[in-house]
Amino acid sequence: MQDILQAISSSPLAAFTILLLVVLIIPPIFERLRLPGLVGLLVAGVVLGPSGVGVLDGDTETMKLLSDIGKIYLMFVAGLEIDLGDFRKNKNRSLSFGLATFAVPLIAGTFIGYQFGYGWNAAILIGSLLASHTLLGYPIVQRLGIVRSEVVSITIGATIFTDIAALLVLAICVSIHQGEFSPTSFILQITSLVLYAIVVLFGFDRAGKEYFRRTGDEQGNQFLFVLLAVFLAAVGAQIINIDKIVGAFLAGLAVNDVVGNGPVKEKVEFVGGVMFIPFFFIGMGLLLDIPLFIETLTQQYSFTLAIVFGLLASKFLAALLMKGVFGYGWYGTFTMWSLSMPQVAATLAAALAGVEANLIDSQVFNAVIVLMLITSLLGPLLTERFASRMPLPKHFFEEAPQGIWWETQAQESVKALEAGLIAPPRSFTVVVPVSNPLTTMYLIEMASLLARHEAGRIVPLVLSKAHVHMDEPALDHAIFQARRLLTRAVDIGKSFDVVVEPAIRIDDDVANGISRVAREQDASLIVMGWGESVGLRARLFGNVIDNVFWSSHCPVAVMRLLDEPMTMRRILVPVKNVTPQTIRTIQFALLFADVNQAEVTVLHVSDRRTLAESVTDFETSLSNVLSTGSFQNSFKIRPAISSLISEDVAGTIIKASTGYDLVILRSIRRRTAGGLAVSDVTTEVVNQLTCSLVLFGEPHS
């Protein structure tokens, strides 16, 4: 048995296979227990490592490489996820809170380290481990609709300062520890670090924008460019004798503006979140010496307690300072504290770097693991509690659009025509990609009803994959089948007395072909049939629906219709907040409701801890928007507004949907926190709905 375990641990292929198995199985189990998936990965590393069955060995070259890649990827994603736009809007206050939530924990941690017998260099490094934070609570404030609240924005912006400053302290401390310290060497180190940061932040940003401009929609090459940037930055950091995670974080900031929130960013985060970042957490578990860990918690618990309480107190003191300076309320102050509490990404990566440099010992490393476990659980819980009691920001309601999106498009076309810039504007146009004969009838019927209401037209579209030679028999057959499908679509459309202009498109990429035809036809809406997004390939490369959402110029309605559209009389529109995207989703619902003289209910589900003032503000603001002249003139149907209080948002929507014929959901992209996937209410609702469904998505730009 021992020989078998040794053979497995020494085989790179076997080790990689075991890692994939762990990442696939363990996190979902822990998430069902309401524990973070990363905790499960740590536990799996302990069980499989030297302290457990000994299947994996953290000292092998394979594990070192995969763990290093995961560590680099973790810090890169941390930089990539920071919203630079929000940081620029509140940069002064973000820098103020960043300085406070960095300096106070740094001083507290340094004092604790020095009091427990560590030298000044190691003590300062311990302080820097407490100074950064990871935004594990971001998905919570996003769900609550308060991301653009000032206290949340400055906390997110402060992450840039705290992470960079903490990593710089790490780089300086390790540099001092590894060589002879002198004022000259210190100045040279700082100078090289500044020059390196300038090259990465500005050079990579400019090079990335130029490369993306030249390559257009070649997502594969753009993905490779981003990977090259991060690892090139990591290698550059090692050349100037600083830790590679510093370069990875700077690279994330550098390409942040380049990739935006597009599909390349999603693919980069997906690869890291499902593979390399989990490998890093498993590697952390392999390094844990369980007997020593238990000894730290039992016999040397005073140091661990000092670290944990020092972190909690110092982060709270920093938030309290902002309350005094800027006059924030108590719920806002507690939200800042809870958001800046979790210690995951930069803390773990820096702690591992300190251990590898022999600057800190296992006692500090074990204390950091305990700190990570406590704060990663406590931070999101407190964020949920306090953030839900914050009032929604007032400007949140002021940005709702006052016009109907297709009427606004038409007005812009008329203005351009008057300026002599384009041909006469087209009427309301619905592009309907059809490929499945079983769903064609309902899709064409829906598109025809909408177009007839607006005196517009429909464009049934069939995409055929391009071949190298245009006389390929396979292409001839595909075009023949396309014409048969379009003939049926035309017959259905004409039965609704609507103008039908069928189109066949030969294209290398189906999604881009749909988007290009929609742009050429000046479409107001794309109506598509439902396609399940399953499997590794769909998640990595995206399916047709995902890519149309990203590339289209107009809204996209993806439909799973179980009955004829003409029979639908009750429509439910769950909404989270009042945003331009939400209002356009309601506009689509009212457009369809006008066709069938249907009832529309706008459902808002809020947390039990949500202030009554916030619920009232939401209802009043939504009523005001729906009472504007553009809504009154464009729609005959007046929607009902319903507010429910529940902890289970998805379950409440699913229960409410049983009395409706159609549910219209706004498509919201999945986000990641520290590279790890977070739950998505929309996904849960979609998977459990038993009635017809429309997923309404906005153009990416």
N, C-alpha and C positions, 0 to 999 in steps of 0.2 A: 504493500500500500504506500509506504514511504517513497519507494522508487517511482511509483506512478505519479504521486504528487510532485516529486522533484522534476520528473520529465515534463509535466504540464507547466510548472513554474518557469522552466528554462526554455520553453518553446514560445517564441514571439507570436506565432499564429494562434496557439491555444490561449495565450493571455489575452489577445485581442478579442477572440471569440467570447471568452468569459466576460470581458468588460461590456461587450455589446449585449449579452444576455442580462447582465445586472442592470444596465441602463434601461432595458426594455421592461423588466419585471418589477424592480424594487420601488421606484418612485410612485407609480400608481397605488401600490399597496399602502405606503405611508400617507399618501394624500387622502385615501379613504379613511385613515385613522385621524384625519385632520392635522397631520404633521407635514412640514415642508418636505418635498421630495429630496432635497439636498441632504437632509438628516438621514434619510434612508441610504443614500449613497455613501455617507460617512460610515454608517453602521455596517454596510456591506463590505467596505474596505477593511474594517476591523476584523470582521468574521473571516474574510478570505485571506487576510494578511498573516504576518508572523505571529501575531497575538491570537489568531484563530486557527483555522485548518491549514494554513500555509500554502494555499494554492497559488497565490500571487505574491511576488516579492517586489517591494518598492525600490530596491537597489539595482534591479536589472536595467539594462540600457533601454529596453522597450518601454518599461513603465516610466523611466525618467523622461524619455522623449515625449510620450503621450501626455504625461502630467505637465511637462513644460509647455507643450502646445496648448493644453487646456488653460493653464495659468495665463499665458499670453492672450489667448482668445477671450478669457473672462475680462481682463482689463481693457481689451480693445472694445468689446461690446459695451462695457461701462461708459467709455468715452463716446461711443457711437449713439447711445440712447439719450444723451443729454440734449435737451431742446435749446439750441443756441439762440433761437428767436426769442423765447421767453427770457433767456438770460440777458439779452441786449436791452429788452424793454425795461427791466428792473435791475440793471447791472450795479448801480450804486448800492441799493439795499441788499442785493444778492451778495456783493462783496463784503458789506458790513456784517451780514449774518455769517457768511463764510469765514471771515476773520474771527468772529466770536466763537463759532462752533468748532473752529480749528484750534485757536489759542488756548481756550479754557480747558478742554480735554488734554491738550498737549502738556500744559503746566501741571494738571492733576496727575496725569500718567507718569510724567517725569518725577514728580515728588514721590509717588508711590514706589516707582522703581528704585529710586535712590534710598528711600527708607528701608527697603528690603534688601539692601546690600549690593545693588548693581552699580557699576561705574556710571559716570555721567553720560558717556556715549551710549551705552546700552539703555540707560534710563530715558534718555531723550528719544531713542527709537521706540521704547515701550509707550511713551507719550504719544508718538506719532501714530501708533497702531490704533489709538482711541480717537484720533482727530478726524478721520475720514468717516464716511457713511455710505450705505447702499440703499437705494430707493425701493425697498421691497414693498412699501405701501403705495407706490404710484398707481397700480391698477385699482386700488380702492378709491382714491380721490378721483381717478378718471371715471369710475362707475358712478360716483356720487355727483359728478358734474361740476367739481370745484377746482379743476386743474388750473384754471386761469385766475383763481382767487389769489390775491397778492401774497398772502402768507405761504401758499403752496408754491407759487412761482419763484419766490426768493429762496425757498428751501431747495427747490430743484436746481436753481442757478448756483446756489452755494456749493453744490456738489462738485462743480468744476474747480473751485478754489480749494476745497478741502482735500480732494483727491490728488490734485497736482502738488499742493504743498506737502501733503503726507509722503508722497512718492519722492519728492525732492529731499526731504529730511532723511528718508531711507537711503537714497543714493549717497548723500554726504556722510551719513553715519557709517555705512559700509565702506566707503572710500577711506575714511579716517581709520577704521579698524584694520584695513588690509595693508596700509602703508605708513610710512613715516609722516606724521602730521607736521606741517609747517605753514606759515602764512602764504608762502609762495605757491605751494602745492594746492592749498585751499582756493586761492584766487584762480589758479589755472583750472581747477575742477569746476568752479562756478562758471567761469568764462566759457569753457567747452560745453557745459550743460546749457547755457543760455543760447549759444550759437546753434547747438544741436536742436533745441526746441524751436528756434526760428526756422531752421531748414525744414523740419518735419511739419510744423503747423502751416507755414506759408507755401513751402515748396510742394508738399504733397497735395495741398488743396488746389493749387494752380495747375499742377500736372494732371490731377484727377479730373478737373473740370474740362481741360483740353482733351483728355483721352475720351471722356464720356461724350463730348461734343462730336468727336471724329467717328466714334463707333456707333452712335445712334442707339438702336435697340438691340445690339448684340450683347445680351445679358450674360452669356457665358464668359466672354472675354472681360467684361466689366467686373464680374465676380472674381475672376483670376487676378485682375488688377488690384482689387481691394485686398485680397489675400497677400499678394506680393508686397503691398504697402505696409501691412501690419508686421510681417516678418522681416522686411527690410529695415523697418524702424527698430525692431527688437535687436537685430544684429548690430545696427548702428549704435544702439545704447551700450551694448557690450564692448564695442570698440573703444568708446570713450570711458569705459570702466564704471558704468552705472548699470543698475539692474534692468533687465530686458522688459519688465512690466511697465517701467516708466515710458519707454518707447512705444509700447503697445497702446497705452492710454492716450498718449499724444497723437498717435496715428488715428485712433478713434475720433478724437476731436477734429483732426485735420480733414478726414474724408466725410465728416458729418454733413456738411453742406453739399458735398458732391453727390452722395447717394440719396439724400433727402429721406422721404418715407416711401420710396419706391420699391419695386419688386426685388432689386438687387440687395437692398438692406434686409428685406425679409429672408432672402435665401442665405445671406451671410449669417444672420442671427439663428436661422434654423439649423444650419450645419453645426454651429457652435453649441446651441442649446440642446441638441439631441445626441451629440457625440463628444466633442472635445472637452467642453466645460464639465459635464458629468465625470469624464475620466479624471479631471483634476480633483474633484471631491473624493472620488474613490481612492486616488493616490494619497490624499490627506489622511484617509482612514488607515491606509497601509502603514503610514508613518507613526500612528498612535501606538505607544507602548502601554497596553492596558494596565499592567501592574503599577507602572509609574503614574499613569493617569489616575488610578484609584488612590494611590499614595498622595498625589497632589490634592485630591478632593477631600481626603480624610485627615492627613497629617499636616499638609501645608495649605489648608483651606483658607487661612487668613489672607494669603496673597491673592487667591482667586476671588474671594469676597471683596477685597479692596479694589481689584480691577473692575469687577462688575458694578459695584456701587459707585466707584469713581466715575465710570463712564456715564451711568444714569444721571448722577448728580451734576456733572459738568455739562452734559448736553442740555439738561433742563435749565441750568444757570445761563447758558448762552441764549436759549430761547427767551428766558425771563428778561435778559438785557434788551432784546429786541422789543419786547412788550413795553419796557420803560422808554426806549428811544422813539419808537414809531407809534406807540399807543394802540397796539393790537389788543383784541379781547382775549379772555382766558381760553376759550375754545380754540381760537387761532394759535395762541401760544402753545397749548398742549399738542395741537396738530403739528406744529413745527418741531416740537420735541420728539414726538413719536416717529415722524418721518425721518429725522436725522439720527435716530437711535440704532437701527440695525447695522451690525458690523459683519459684512460678508466679503464682498469682492476685494477691495483694496486691502482690507485688514488681513484676510487670510493669505493673499498673495504676498504681502509685505512680511508677514510673520514667517512664512516659509522661506522667503529670501534671507531673512535675518538668521534663521536656524542654519541654513546652508552655508552662510558666511561665518558661522560660529560666533555670532555677536550676541545672540540670546540663547538661553538653554531650553530644555524640555519643559521646565516649570512654566515659563512664559507661554510656550506653544500650547500646552494643555489648558492654561488659563484662557487663552484666546479662543480655543475650541469651545469651552464652556460659555464664554462671552458671546460667541456667534450663535450657539444654540438658544441661549436665553433671549437675546435681542431679536433674532429672526422670528421668534414666536411672539414675544411681547410687543415689538414695534407695530406690526400689522394689526394686532388686536386693539391696541390703544388708538391707532389711526382710525380704525373702524368706529370706535366709540366716540372719539372727539370730533373727527371730521364730519360725521353725519349730523352734528349739532350746529355746524357753521352755516350761516345764511349764504345763499347763492350770491355771487358777485352781481352787482347791479348792471354792469355793462354787458353781462351775460344775456340780458333780455333785450338790449338795445340793438343787437346786431342781426336780429331776425330779418330776413328779406321782406320787403314790402310789395314786391311784384311776383308774378307767376313766371316760372323759369322760361317756358317756351314763348311767352309773350315778350319777355325781356330780350330773348334771342332775336325775335322778329323785329323789335324796335331797333336793335343794334344793326340789323341787316338793312333796314330802311334808311337809317342815318348814313351807312356806308354807301348805299345806292345813291342817295342825294349828293354825296360827295364825289360821285362818279367812279367809285372804286371797284364795284362788283356787279355781277348780273343781278336781275330782279330776284328778291328773296323767295325761297320756296315756302310752301304751306307746311302746316304741322305734319311731320313725317315720322313714321315708325318703321324702323328696320327690324325684320324678324328672321333671324337665322333659323333654318329648319333642316333637320337631318333625320329625325325619327318619325316615320309615318304615323306612329301611335299617338304622338303628342302634337302633331302639326295642326289638327283641327282646332283644339282649344287655344293654342297660341295665336293662330290667325284670327280666330273669333275675337279674342281679347284685343289684339291690335286693331282689328276693324272697328270694334265698338268705340275705342278711344279716338281713332282717326276720324270716324264719321261725326263724332260729337264736336270735333274742332274743324270740320270741313277740310280734312287733310287727306293724306294718302298713306298706303303701306308699301313697303319694299320687301317682299319675301326674298330671302337670300340663301343660296346653297353654295358652300365652299368646297372646292375640289383641291386636293393636294397637288402641288406642281410636280412635274417630272422634268428630267433633263431634256428629253425629246418630246415635243408637243404632239407627235403622232403615235405615242405609246398606246397600245390597245387598252391598257388599264385605265388611262386617262379618258379614252373614248367611252369606255363603259361607264366611268364615273359621271361624265357629262350627260350621258343618256339617262342614267338614274336621276340625276339632278333635274333634268327637264320633266321627267314624270312627276317628281315630287312638287315641282313648281306649278305644273298644270293643275294639280289638285289644290294647291294653295290659292291659285288665282280664282278657281271656281268658288272656293269658300269665301274669299274676300269679296267677289262680285255679288254674292248672295246677300251681302250686307250693304250693297249699293255704295261702295267705297272705291276710290281709284286705286288700282293695283299695278305696280310696276316691278315685275320680277327681275331678279339679277342673279347671274352665275359669276363667281369669282374664283380664279385659279391663283392660289397663293401658297408659298412655302409654309406659312404659319397661319393656322386657322383663326386664332384670337386677333392677331394683327390684321388679318384680312377683313374680319367683321368690323373692327374699329376704323379701318381705312374706308370701307364702303360707307359706313355711317357718316364719316367726315365728308366724303365726296358728295353724298346725298343731302348734306346739311340736316341730318336727322335731329329730331327733338327728343327721341327716346329709342332705346334698343330693348326689345322684348325677347327673352331667351327662355328655353326650356331648362328644367332642373337637371343637373349632373352631379352625382355624388363625388366628393373630393376624398378619395381613399387611396391608401397605399403610399409607399415611400416616394415613388416617382412623382405623384401628384403634389405631395408636400414639398418636395425639393425643387421641382421645376415648375410647379403651379399647373392647375388645369385651365381649360379654356375660359371658364367663368372668371376665375381670379385674374387672368391676364386681360380680359376685356374690361373688367372693373378698373384695372390700372391704366389701360391705354386709351379708353374711350374719351371723347370730348363732351358727351352728353350723359344724362342719367341712364342707368341700366336696371331693368326690372327682370329678375330671374324668377320663374314661376313654376310651382308644382301644383297644377290644377287637377282636382279630383272630380269636379263637376263642370258643366257648361258655365262659362262666365255670365251668361244671361240670367241664370237662375240664382245668382248670389245677391242676397238682399241685406245681409248684416255683415259689416266690416269692422274689424278690431285693429287699431293702430297703437301698439305699445310704444311709449316714448320715455326717454330718460331725462331730457332737458330741452330747453328752448334754444336751438341753434339753427343756423341757415339750413343745415342738412336735415334736421328734424322737420322744419317747416316744409321743405320740398317733398319730403315723404308724405306729409299730410296733404299737400297739394295733389299728389298722385292719387291718394285715396279718395279725395273729393271729386277728382276728375272721373274716376271709375264709378263712384257713387252717383254722380249726376246722370250717367248713362243708364243705370238701372233703377234710379230713384231709391237707392239703398240707404240704410242708416249707417252712420260712421260714429264709432266711439273711440276717443283718444284716451288711452289708459296710462296713468302714471303710477308706478309702484315705488313707494319710498320706504326707507328703513324706519323701524319703530322709534329710533332715537332722533329722527329728523325733526327739526323744529317746526311747530305749527306755522310759524311765520314763513318758513321756506316753502311749505306746501301752498300756502295762500299766495305767495309771490309768484309761484309757478303757474297756478291756475289763472290768476289775474293777468299775468304777462301773456300767456297763451291766448286767453280770451281777447285781449287787446289786439294781438296780431291777427287773429281770425276775424276780427271785426273791421279791419281796415278796408278801404275802398276797393282794393284789388281783389280781395276775397269776396266781398259782397257782390261785385260786378261779374266775377268769373264763375262763381259756383252758386247753385240754387240750394244745395244741401248744407245744413248747418250742423257741424259735428257736436256730439255731447262729450264733455270732459269728465272723466272719472278718476278719482285718486283713491288708491288703496294703500294700507299700511301692512307690510309683511317683511319677514326676514328672508323668505325664499322668493326672490324675484321671479326666477324662471318658473317655479312651481305655480305661482300665482297667475302668471300669464297663461300657462298651459291650462289651468283650471278655468280661467275666464273664457278661454277660446272655445270651450265646449258649446257655448250658445251662439257661435258665429259661423258664417259660411267661409269667411276669408280672413286671414291674418296677414297684415303687411308689416314687415320688419325692416328697419334700416340696417344695412350691411355695415358692420364695424370690424375693422381688421384686428386680428389677434396681436397683442403686445407681449413683450417679454420683460422680465425683471431680473437683471443680473444674468441674462442669458437663459433663464429657465422659463418655460411656458406658463402662462397663468390661465385660469378658467375664463370661459366666455359664455355669458348668459345667452347670447344669440344662438350659439352652437347647441346648447342644451335644449332650447326651445324648438329649434328646427328639427332636432332628432326625435322629439316626442309629440309634436303636433299631429293631430288626426284629421284636421281640416285642410282646405286649400291654403297655399302659402305664396306670398310674393316677397322676395328679398330685394329691397330697393337700394341701389348703390349709387354713389356719386362718382364723377370723374376724379381721378387721383389729384390732378393739378388744382 
